Amino acid sequence: MALLITDDCINCDVCEPECPNNAISQGEEIYVVDADKCTECVGHFDEPQCKEVCPVDCILVDPARQESREELQKKFETIQGK
């Protein structure tokens, strides 16, 4: 599953630098997650780092992007060129 940032985002700028896949960027109004790059930190960390640092808990699993841990691992390997 990829993550998504809700409208509760306060643009605090803490999530973007924590993303090891560069999947988070500033959108028109709030930060956004590129679902094609988001592995929920699988391959890098045990937990999604953006969720760990978010002060308002506005980063959720995207119900439109259901992916298993194995699929996220495959995505990580593709991103890394493995």
Secondary structure, DSSP 8 states (H G I E B T S, - for coil): --EEE-TT----S-SGGG-TT--EEE-SSSEEE-TTT--TTTTT-SS-HHHHH-TT--EEE-TT----HHHHHHHHHHHHT-
